[in-house]
Amino acid sequence: MTNSARSSRIRWWIAGLMWLAIAINYIDRTVLSAAAPHLIKELDINPEMMGFIMAAFFWSYALLQIPAGWFADRFGQKKGLGIAVGWWSIATMAMGLATGFKSLLALRLALGVGEAAAYPSNAGITARWFPDRERATVSGLFDSASKFGGAVAMPLIVFMIALFDWRLTFLAIGALGLFWVIAWYFIYAENPEDHKSISKEEVRFIRGGQAQKHGDKSVRPMKWYKLLRYRNIWAMCIGFFTINYTSYFFITWLPTYLVKDKGMDFLKMGMVAALPLICGMVIEVLAGWASDRMVHNKVLSLTATRKLFLTIGLLMALCIGFAPFTDSVFMTVLLLCIAKSGTTVAASQVWALPGDVAPQNSVSIVAGLQNTVSNMGGAVGPIITGAIVGATGHFTWALVFSAVLVVIGILNYLFLMGNVEPIVDEEQVSHSHSVASGAAR
């Protein structure tokens, strides 16, 4: 890379905004989890009802992944992500006005509607704005913000609730996203070529390092249902479901688990609950960077690298099933930190896969489809956990069940997922050729 390309570095400003969007995304969705012990008491909500409220977010979030991905691919990530952040920020602020089960349920659904566009949009931006050699690094970077958001949210929100109250906390936290929207519209451009401040050398570095040139308006996105014909799409969806089922425990039921089963007081819980997320944030960026180095330096093939990191990550995630069987708080927290870090090692590859396999101009749709299925884990996980806790009086069997799903995830990535390579859509190719022929005439 030339000095001029290095001095421009506009793509890393874009990566910073992507990271910040996901951090705000997770801070906003984590507020309810941190405030749950207060809401259960003040609004007379039982654990089963809180399980439904927590899961409601994932119903709308999961169902709107594909439409959000289609919108981002069709109309651009600038509109897709900008509108989304504004929507979910307002929904978060409104949650401070909730009066009971019904209003919390409705506002949690509204939060999911807005947040649905975040990950599909970021996957599409990564494919447009970064060379292939930086894909897993950037994917790990922006997804690591989810752990930062959760980690910051726990102690920060617990402190704010203790200092003020939960209603004012929702209002203050929700306002953060509105400032992000203003910065987004001033800084982001749809393609590297369109940015006013980028150097020609950086554009050449980005586009020259891409096997597929996303952003060509003459190429239509692939129809989402046609993606279901491909084995790798199914493997991506099933595998990510098992990861998310385990991962979302850390931003839904973990605070209650630490208070109920481990006897922590509320303020101590706020600090301890952040540790697995902080560990996961650091490990995910390192895993994304390391996998990119292995592929670029031809240590392993792209397929072998993706499968290796996915398997290592999920083996680490199995530790969640051992956490309830120790009386030591230190060992419990250590096992949870390893488990969460494992899900992030896997996630660094999960969010690189859409760019690896998607047909041209279809990365956000592939990411949306993958995230639709994966977030069914978030939709049913809190309910299943709440039901198991309600039936048994503790979290032991809920965490063992998570570990069983992790084993299924390992087998899925090892044996169902085939070679990691771009899907060739014949309809896209023929349309592209017809457009080119018409232009030639």
LOMIGU-717536 format. One record per residue (C-alpha): x, y, z. Coordinates in pm, 1 decimal. Last residue first. Example, Ala and Ser with C-alpha at 12.3 -4.5 7.8 and 13.67 -1.06 7.14 Angstrom:
<rose <1367.0; -106.0; 714.0>>
<rose <1230.0; -450.0; 780.0>>
***
This chain:
<rose <-2504.4; -111.1; -2893.0>>
<rose <-2240.9; -169.0; -2628.8>>
<rose <-2473.9; -43.3; -2352.8>>
<rose <-2734.7; -300.3; -2455.1>>
<rose <-2474.2; -574.1; -2451.7>>
<rose <-2356.6; -471.4; -2102.4>>
<rose <-2714.1; -472.0; -1971.5>>
<rose <-2773.4; -814.6; -2126.8>>
<rose <-2451.1; -947.4; -1975.1>>
<rose <-2545.8; -823.9; -1628.7>>
<rose <-2890.4; -980.3; -1657.7>>
<rose <-2735.0; -1313.3; -1765.1>>
<rose <-2488.9; -1306.2; -1473.6>>
<rose <-2750.9; -1210.9; -1214.8>>
<rose <-2981.9; -1490.2; -1336.3>>
<rose <-2691.3; -1737.3; -1324.1>>
<rose <-2626.1; -1658.7; -956.5>>
<rose <-2274.0; -1775.7; -869.6>>
<rose <-2235.3; -1831.5; -495.2>>
<rose <-1895.9; -1714.3; -372.2>>
<rose <-1667.1; -1967.8; -197.8>>
<rose <-1639.3; -2139.1; 142.1>>
<rose <-1619.0; -2509.7; 60.7>>
<rose <-1880.5; -2718.1; 239.9>>
<rose <-2075.7; -2655.3; 561.7>>
<rose <-2270.7; -2962.0; 673.3>>
<rose <-1982.5; -3161.0; 825.7>>
<rose <-1756.6; -2943.4; 1039.5>>
<rose <-1984.3; -2641.3; 1074.3>>
<rose <-2287.6; -2849.8; 1168.9>>
<rose <-2099.4; -3083.7; 1402.8>>
<rose <-1972.1; -2784.2; 1601.3>>
<rose <-2317.0; -2624.9; 1615.0>>
<rose <-2476.8; -2945.0; 1744.8>>
<rose <-2220.8; -2946.8; 2025.9>>
<rose <-2315.4; -2585.5; 2105.6>>
<rose <-2681.6; -2687.8; 2129.5>>
<rose <-2592.9; -2935.9; 2403.5>>
<rose <-2404.7; -2661.4; 2589.4>>
<rose <-2713.4; -2438.0; 2591.4>>
<rose <-2915.9; -2724.7; 2743.2>>
<rose <-2659.5; -2750.6; 3023.3>>
<rose <-2706.9; -2378.9; 3091.4>>
<rose <-3086.1; -2413.5; 3131.9>>
<rose <-3032.7; -2726.9; 3339.5>>
<rose <-2836.9; -2537.0; 3604.0>>
<rose <-3034.7; -2209.7; 3612.4>>
<rose <-3234.9; -2257.0; 3936.0>>
<rose <-3590.4; -2297.3; 4070.6>>
<rose <-3657.3; -2609.3; 3864.0>>
<rose <-3983.2; -2523.3; 3684.4>>
<rose <-3951.2; -2142.5; 3679.9>>
<rose <-3583.2; -2165.7; 3590.3>>
<rose <-3662.8; -2403.9; 3304.0>>
<rose <-3947.8; -2178.8; 3181.2>>
<rose <-3734.4; -1864.7; 3200.5>>
<rose <-3452.5; -2035.9; 3010.4>>
<rose <-3694.2; -2158.7; 2744.0>>
<rose <-3847.0; -1811.1; 2711.5>>
<rose <-3507.9; -1636.2; 2706.4>>
<rose <-3384.5; -1875.4; 2436.0>>
<rose <-3691.1; -1872.2; 2210.1>>
<rose <-3648.2; -1535.2; 2040.1>>
<rose <-3271.8; -1511.3; 2088.3>>
<rose <-3222.7; -1849.8; 1924.8>>
<rose <-3469.7; -1738.5; 1658.1>>
<rose <-3200.8; -1480.1; 1617.9>>
<rose <-2981.8; -1719.7; 1425.9>>
<rose <-3252.8; -1787.9; 1169.4>>
<rose <-3305.3; -1424.2; 1080.6>>
<rose <-2933.8; -1346.1; 1117.0>>
<rose <-2837.2; -1583.2; 838.0>>
<rose <-3110.7; -1440.8; 613.9>>
<rose <-3006.3; -1083.8; 694.1>>
<rose <-2638.8; -1157.8; 628.6>>
<rose <-2729.0; -1313.8; 292.8>>
<rose <-2949.3; -1010.8; 213.3>>
<rose <-2678.0; -767.0; 321.3>>
<rose <-2419.3; -944.4; 104.2>>
<rose <-2636.6; -951.1; -208.6>>
<rose <-2467.0; -699.1; -439.7>>
<rose <-2272.3; -978.9; -611.9>>
<rose <-2353.0; -1329.7; -491.3>>
<rose <-2278.5; -1393.6; -122.7>>
<rose <-2024.0; -1656.5; -12.4>>
<rose <-1724.6; -1481.9; 143.0>>
<rose <-1897.7; -1151.6; 221.1>>
<rose <-2172.4; -1341.2; 405.0>>
<rose <-1903.9; -1553.9; 580.9>>
<rose <-1716.5; -1264.6; 747.0>>
<rose <-1990.2; -1217.0; 1006.3>>
<rose <-1979.3; -1582.9; 1111.4>>
<rose <-1600.3; -1584.0; 1121.0>>
<rose <-1565.0; -1316.9; 1390.1>>
<rose <-1874.5; -1470.5; 1552.2>>
<rose <-1693.1; -1799.9; 1619.3>>
<rose <-1420.4; -1626.2; 1817.8>>
<rose <-1699.7; -1425.0; 1981.8>>
<rose <-1887.9; -1735.9; 2096.3>>
<rose <-1565.1; -1868.6; 2242.6>>
<rose <-1502.3; -1547.6; 2436.3>>
<rose <-1846.4; -1589.1; 2594.8>>
<rose <-1765.7; -1943.2; 2704.3>>
<rose <-1420.8; -1851.4; 2836.3>>
<rose <-1564.4; -1559.8; 3036.4>>
<rose <-1846.8; -1780.0; 3167.4>>
<rose <-1594.9; -2040.3; 3281.7>>
<rose <-1389.4; -1773.0; 3460.1>>
<rose <-1701.0; -1623.2; 3624.4>>
<rose <-1806.0; -1962.0; 3759.6>>
<rose <-1451.8; -2043.4; 3867.9>>
<rose <-1428.6; -1717.7; 4066.6>>
<rose <-1773.2; -1767.3; 4220.6>>
<rose <-1658.3; -2105.2; 4347.0>>
<rose <-1945.3; -2345.0; 4411.7>>
<rose <-1888.2; -2517.0; 4078.1>>
<rose <-2140.7; -2717.2; 3878.1>>
<rose <-2338.1; -2422.2; 3737.2>>
<rose <-2046.5; -2308.2; 3512.5>>
<rose <-1986.6; -2645.0; 3342.1>>
<rose <-2244.5; -2602.4; 3064.3>>
<rose <-2117.7; -2253.5; 2981.6>>
<rose <-1775.0; -2405.8; 2921.3>>
<rose <-1901.8; -2544.8; 2590.1>>
<rose <-1834.3; -2198.1; 2441.5>>
<rose <-1461.9; -2279.0; 2425.3>>
<rose <-1534.8; -2575.1; 2197.2>>
<rose <-1754.9; -2339.0; 1995.0>>
<rose <-1472.8; -2093.7; 1936.6>>
<rose <-1221.1; -2361.0; 1840.0>>
<rose <-1469.4; -2507.4; 1589.6>>
<rose <-1554.0; -2174.3; 1427.9>>
<rose <-1185.0; -2079.4; 1412.0>>
<rose <-1089.3; -2403.9; 1237.2>>
<rose <-1389.7; -2404.1; 1002.3>>
<rose <-1318.8; -2050.2; 876.9>>
<rose <-948.5; -2123.7; 833.9>>
<rose <-1005.3; -2453.3; 651.1>>
<rose <-1246.3; -2289.8; 404.7>>
<rose <-1021.3; -1988.6; 340.1>>
<rose <-723.4; -2218.9; 279.9>>
<rose <-455.1; -2248.6; 545.0>>
<rose <-116.1; -2082.3; 602.1>>
<rose <-171.6; -1894.6; 274.8>>
<rose <-30.2; -1567.7; 413.0>>
<rose <-357.5; -1388.1; 334.5>>
<rose <-570.8; -1670.5; 477.3>>
<rose <-371.4; -1706.6; 799.2>>
<rose <-340.8; -1330.6; 845.5>>
<rose <-717.1; -1285.4; 800.3>>
<rose <-778.7; -1556.8; 1061.6>>
<rose <-547.8; -1383.2; 1308.0>>
<rose <-717.0; -1044.5; 1262.5>>
<rose <-1065.7; -1186.3; 1315.0>>
<rose <-951.6; -1384.4; 1619.6>>
<rose <-776.4; -1082.2; 1770.9>>
<rose <-1087.4; -866.1; 1726.9>>
<rose <-1303.5; -1138.1; 1884.1>>
<rose <-1070.9; -1197.4; 2180.0>>
<rose <-1083.4; -832.8; 2291.7>>
<rose <-1462.6; -805.9; 2283.9>>
<rose <-1514.4; -1148.8; 2438.2>>
<rose <-1304.8; -1063.5; 2742.4>>
<rose <-1502.4; -741.8; 2792.9>>
<rose <-1832.5; -929.4; 2754.7>>
<rose <-1735.4; -1200.2; 3001.8>>
<rose <-1632.6; -930.4; 3254.3>>
<rose <-1941.8; -706.0; 3232.9>>
<rose <-2162.8; -931.0; 3446.0>>
<rose <-1909.8; -897.0; 3728.1>>
<rose <-1942.9; -517.3; 3748.8>>
<rose <-2322.0; -497.0; 3748.7>>
<rose <-2345.2; -801.6; 3974.5>>
<rose <-2147.1; -617.7; 4241.0>>
<rose <-2405.3; -335.6; 4236.0>>
<rose <-2705.9; -570.1; 4260.7>>
<rose <-2576.4; -796.8; 4537.1>>
<rose <-2441.8; -1135.6; 4434.7>>
<rose <-2606.2; -1455.4; 4562.1>>
<rose <-2474.5; -1693.6; 4296.0>>
<rose <-2806.3; -1848.5; 4189.2>>
<rose <-3038.1; -1546.0; 4210.9>>
<rose <-2810.7; -1242.3; 4172.1>>
<rose <-2566.5; -1392.4; 3921.2>>
<rose <-2845.1; -1565.3; 3730.5>>
<rose <-3055.2; -1245.5; 3722.0>>
<rose <-2765.5; -1050.6; 3569.7>>
<rose <-2695.8; -1334.3; 3320.3>>
<rose <-3056.6; -1367.9; 3200.3>>
<rose <-3073.2; -1136.1; 2897.3>>
<rose <-2738.7; -1001.5; 2775.2>>
<rose <-2519.3; -1302.4; 2856.8>>
<rose <-2790.2; -1556.3; 2769.1>>
<rose <-2781.1; -1402.4; 2423.0>>
<rose <-2456.2; -1578.6; 2337.4>>
<rose <-2581.2; -1929.6; 2406.2>>
<rose <-2881.0; -1916.7; 2173.7>>
<rose <-2677.9; -1698.6; 1939.7>>
<rose <-2410.8; -1961.2; 1878.6>>
<rose <-2661.6; -2241.6; 1815.5>>
<rose <-2857.7; -2025.1; 1571.7>>
<rose <-2531.9; -1920.9; 1401.0>>
<rose <-2461.5; -2281.3; 1312.7>>
<rose <-2807.4; -2343.3; 1171.0>>
<rose <-2803.4; -2029.9; 952.4>>
<rose <-2448.3; -2068.5; 820.4>>
<rose <-2503.6; -2438.3; 749.2>>
<rose <-2825.3; -2362.2; 561.1>>
<rose <-2650.2; -2095.9; 352.9>>
<rose <-2362.7; -2335.8; 286.5>>
<rose <-2598.2; -2596.0; 141.3>>
<rose <-2742.5; -2365.9; -123.9>>
<rose <-3100.2; -2377.6; -252.0>>
<rose <-3211.3; -2149.9; 31.1>>
<rose <-3039.7; -1858.6; -144.3>>
<rose <-3320.2; -1859.8; -398.5>>
<rose <-3556.3; -1741.1; -124.7>>
<rose <-3357.7; -1421.0; -80.2>>
<rose <-3382.1; -1302.1; -438.9>>
<rose <-3030.4; -1212.2; -557.5>>
<rose <-2947.2; -842.0; -560.7>>
<rose <-2963.2; -681.1; -907.3>>
<rose <-2645.7; -585.9; -1092.1>>
<rose <-2663.1; -255.3; -1285.4>>
<rose <-2609.2; -58.6; -964.2>>
<rose <-2255.2; -191.4; -923.3>>
<rose <-2198.8; -157.1; -545.8>>
<rose <-2017.7; -483.0; -479.8>>
<rose <-1702.0; -554.3; -678.1>>
<rose <-1633.4; -924.3; -621.8>>
<rose <-1284.4; -1066.4; -573.6>>
<rose <-1192.9; -747.5; -385.3>>
<rose <-833.2; -640.9; -325.7>>
<rose <-809.9; -406.5; -624.1>>
<rose <-1127.2; -231.2; -509.4>>
<rose <-986.9; -138.3; -168.8>>
<rose <-629.2; -61.1; -270.9>>
<rose <-746.4; 128.4; -580.2>>
<rose <-982.7; 338.4; -367.6>>
<rose <-701.1; 401.0; -119.7>>
<rose <-471.0; 517.5; -398.0>>
<rose <-735.1; 750.2; -538.8>>
<rose <-751.4; 923.5; -200.1>>
<rose <-1072.9; 953.8; -1.8>>
<rose <-1207.6; 1291.8; 105.1>>
<rose <-1507.3; 1335.9; -124.5>>
<rose <-1639.7; 980.5; -91.4>>
<rose <-1819.8; 848.8; -399.4>>
<rose <-1546.1; 611.3; -520.9>>
<rose <-1544.9; 437.4; -180.3>>
<rose <-1914.1; 351.7; -222.9>>
<rose <-2229.6; 465.2; -41.1>>
<rose <-2069.6; 762.9; 131.3>>
<rose <-2055.6; 805.3; 510.9>>
<rose <-1932.0; 1113.6; 699.4>>
<rose <-2210.8; 1374.1; 715.0>>
<rose <-2506.5; 1136.7; 724.1>>
<rose <-2340.7; 915.0; 982.5>>
<rose <-2245.8; 1201.0; 1215.9>>
<rose <-2610.2; 1313.0; 1244.4>>
<rose <-2728.0; 956.0; 1300.2>>
<rose <-2473.5; 905.0; 1580.4>>
<rose <-2617.4; 1201.3; 1775.0>>
<rose <-2962.2; 1039.4; 1760.4>>
<rose <-2816.6; 712.7; 1887.2>>
<rose <-2708.0; 859.5; 2220.8>>
<rose <-3063.3; 979.6; 2305.0>>
<rose <-3176.0; 626.2; 2388.0>>
<rose <-2935.2; 604.8; 2682.0>>
<rose <-3071.8; 921.8; 2844.2>>
<rose <-3439.2; 827.1; 2809.0>>
<rose <-3391.3; 468.9; 2927.5>>
<rose <-3194.0; 590.7; 3229.9>>
<rose <-3461.2; 847.3; 3319.6>>
<rose <-3712.3; 563.9; 3351.2>>
<rose <-3476.4; 329.6; 3541.9>>
<rose <-3415.9; 573.6; 3827.8>>
<rose <-3149.7; 826.2; 3933.6>>
<rose <-2832.2; 720.1; 4113.8>>
<rose <-2908.2; 347.5; 4146.6>>
<rose <-3049.6; 334.5; 3793.7>>
<rose <-2750.3; 526.0; 3659.7>>
<rose <-2502.0; 296.1; 3837.4>>
<rose <-2675.7; -19.5; 3710.0>>
<rose <-2685.3; 141.4; 3366.1>>
<rose <-2312.9; 213.6; 3363.4>>
<rose <-2206.9; -117.3; 3520.2>>
<rose <-2413.4; -328.8; 3276.5>>
<rose <-2422.1; -102.8; 2971.6>>
<rose <-2045.3; -73.4; 2933.1>>
<rose <-2006.3; -451.1; 2907.2>>
<rose <-2310.8; -489.6; 2682.7>>
<rose <-2196.2; -218.9; 2445.5>>
<rose <-1838.3; -347.2; 2452.8>>
<rose <-1964.5; -697.3; 2377.9>>
<rose <-2173.0; -573.5; 2085.0>>
<rose <-1878.7; -359.3; 1975.0>>
<rose <-1687.1; -679.6; 1910.3>>
<rose <-1921.9; -728.2; 1613.0>>
<rose <-1772.6; -421.7; 1441.5>>
<rose <-1415.4; -536.6; 1495.3>>
<rose <-1465.5; -905.3; 1423.3>>
<rose <-1624.7; -820.8; 1089.9>>
<rose <-1349.5; -565.8; 1020.5>>
<rose <-1075.7; -820.0; 1088.8>>
<rose <-1267.9; -1095.9; 909.2>>
<rose <-1292.2; -884.3; 592.5>>
<rose <-945.5; -725.1; 587.1>>
<rose <-790.3; -948.7; 316.0>>
<rose <-1112.2; -922.3; 111.0>>
<rose <-1057.6; -549.9; 56.0>>
<rose <-1280.6; -311.9; 253.1>>
<rose <-1553.2; -58.2; 168.8>>
<rose <-1809.3; -249.3; -33.1>>
<rose <-1802.0; -590.3; 138.3>>
<rose <-1770.6; -433.0; 483.5>>
<rose <-2062.2; -198.8; 409.2>>
<rose <-2280.7; -497.1; 319.0>>
<rose <-2197.1; -677.6; 643.6>>
<rose <-2264.2; -355.0; 834.4>>
<rose <-2606.7; -318.3; 673.3>>
<rose <-2707.0; -677.3; 752.0>>
<rose <-2586.8; -624.7; 1111.1>>
<rose <-2772.4; -303.2; 1189.1>>
<rose <-3097.0; -339.5; 993.5>>
<rose <-3291.7; -542.7; 1251.2>>
<rose <-3223.3; -283.4; 1523.2>>
<rose <-3519.2; -70.8; 1419.7>>
<rose <-3787.9; -339.7; 1421.4>>
<rose <-3641.0; -500.7; 1733.5>>
<rose <-3688.6; -180.4; 1933.6>>
<rose <-4053.3; -171.4; 1824.9>>
<rose <-4107.5; -522.5; 1963.1>>
<rose <-3952.5; -412.1; 2294.2>>
<rose <-4187.7; -114.4; 2289.9>>
<rose <-4492.8; -339.6; 2252.8>>
<rose <-4382.3; -584.7; 2525.1>>
<rose <-4296.6; -304.6; 2766.5>>
<rose <-4636.4; -145.9; 2705.1>>
<rose <-4820.4; -474.0; 2763.1>>
<rose <-4628.0; -581.7; 3074.4>>
<rose <-4652.3; -256.2; 3266.0>>
<rose <-4633.3; 123.8; 3269.7>>
<rose <-4366.5; 202.3; 3009.6>>
<rose <-4253.8; 566.4; 2977.1>>
<rose <-3881.5; 488.6; 2992.2>>
<rose <-3940.4; 254.1; 2701.4>>
<rose <-4004.8; 562.8; 2486.9>>
<rose <-3634.7; 651.3; 2493.2>>
<rose <-3543.9; 305.8; 2364.2>>
<rose <-3801.6; 329.2; 2083.2>>
<rose <-3659.2; 669.6; 1981.2>>
<rose <-3309.7; 521.1; 1959.7>>
<rose <-3442.7; 220.5; 1765.1>>
<rose <-3587.6; 441.6; 1491.3>>
<rose <-3289.0; 677.3; 1453.4>>
<rose <-3047.6; 383.6; 1431.5>>
<rose <-3261.8; 217.4; 1164.1>>
<rose <-3303.0; 525.8; 947.6>>
<rose <-2924.9; 572.2; 930.1>>
<rose <-2851.1; 203.5; 872.5>>
<rose <-3075.2; 156.6; 570.4>>
<rose <-3032.9; 505.7; 429.1>>
<rose <-2653.2; 490.2; 418.5>>
<rose <-2659.9; 116.4; 352.9>>
<rose <-2799.6; 167.1; 5.6>>
<rose <-3138.7; 150.1; -161.2>>
<rose <-3144.4; -208.6; -293.6>>
<rose <-2876.6; -376.0; -81.3>>
<rose <-2988.4; -195.4; 237.3>>
<rose <-3358.4; -254.4; 165.8>>
<rose <-3297.8; -624.3; 95.2>>
<rose <-3103.3; -662.8; 420.0>>
<rose <-3378.4; -490.5; 618.3>>
<rose <-3644.8; -708.6; 452.2>>
<rose <-3435.0; -1018.7; 536.3>>
<rose <-3365.7; -921.1; 897.3>>
<rose <-3726.5; -817.5; 969.7>>
<rose <-3847.1; -1146.7; 1118.0>>
<rose <-3546.5; -1181.2; 1348.3>>
<rose <-3567.4; -836.4; 1507.4>>
<rose <-3948.4; -851.1; 1534.9>>
<rose <-3939.5; -1178.1; 1728.2>>
<rose <-3603.1; -1104.0; 1890.7>>
<rose <-3728.7; -800.3; 2079.0>>
<rose <-4021.9; -999.9; 2210.6>>
<rose <-3780.1; -1244.0; 2379.0>>
<rose <-3695.5; -1007.8; 2664.2>>
<rose <-4064.2; -931.1; 2719.9>>
<rose <-4155.9; -1300.3; 2704.0>>
<rose <-3888.5; -1392.0; 2960.4>>
<rose <-4004.4; -1104.0; 3179.2>>
<rose <-4352.8; -1258.6; 3182.0>>
<rose <-4211.5; -1597.6; 3289.4>>
<rose <-3997.3; -1433.0; 3558.3>>
<rose <-4296.6; -1247.7; 3713.8>>
<rose <-4380.3; -881.3; 3646.7>>
<rose <-4523.5; -668.4; 3929.3>>
<rose <-4422.5; -333.4; 3773.9>>
<rose <-4188.9; -228.0; 4056.9>>
<rose <-4045.9; -570.5; 4150.4>>
<rose <-3994.8; -727.5; 3809.2>>
<rose <-3893.3; -386.8; 3671.5>>
<rose <-3621.9; -342.4; 3934.1>>
<rose <-3468.1; -688.0; 3876.1>>
<rose <-3497.1; -633.1; 3497.3>>
<rose <-3305.9; -302.1; 3481.8>>
<rose <-2982.2; -458.4; 3360.0>>
<rose <-3168.6; -677.4; 3111.0>>
<rose <-3386.7; -389.0; 2992.9>>
<rose <-3085.7; -164.8; 2929.0>>
<rose <-2916.6; -437.4; 2723.3>>
<rose <-3101.3; -364.2; 2395.6>>
<rose <-2994.1; 1.1; 2399.7>>
<rose <-2634.1; -69.6; 2496.4>>
<rose <-2627.7; -335.4; 2227.8>>
<rose <-2730.8; -107.4; 1943.6>>
<rose <-2513.9; 175.2; 2075.8>>
<rose <-2208.4; -52.2; 2049.0>>
<rose <-2328.8; -176.5; 1708.5>>
<rose <-2352.9; 177.7; 1572.8>>
<rose <-2015.2; 269.5; 1727.0>>
<rose <-1837.8; -15.4; 1548.4>>
<rose <-1990.1; 80.7; 1213.7>>
<rose <-1890.3; 443.3; 1277.6>>
<rose <-1534.5; 335.9; 1350.9>>
<rose <-1528.0; 113.4; 1041.7>>
<rose <-1625.2; 417.0; 831.0>>
<rose <-1335.1; 609.8; 983.7>>
<rose <-1124.5; 304.8; 900.5>>
<rose <-1234.8; 318.5; 536.8>>
<rose <-1122.6; 682.2; 517.8>>
<rose <-762.6; 574.6; 570.7>>
<rose <-627.6; 864.0; 358.0>>
<rose <-270.6; 864.9; 489.1>>
<rose <-225.5; 493.4; 423.6>>
<rose <-339.5; 523.8; 61.5>>
<rose <-104.7; 815.5; 11.6>>
<rose <184.4; 624.7; 166.3>>
<rose <129.0; 345.9; -83.2>>
<rose <0.0; 0.0; 0.0>>
***
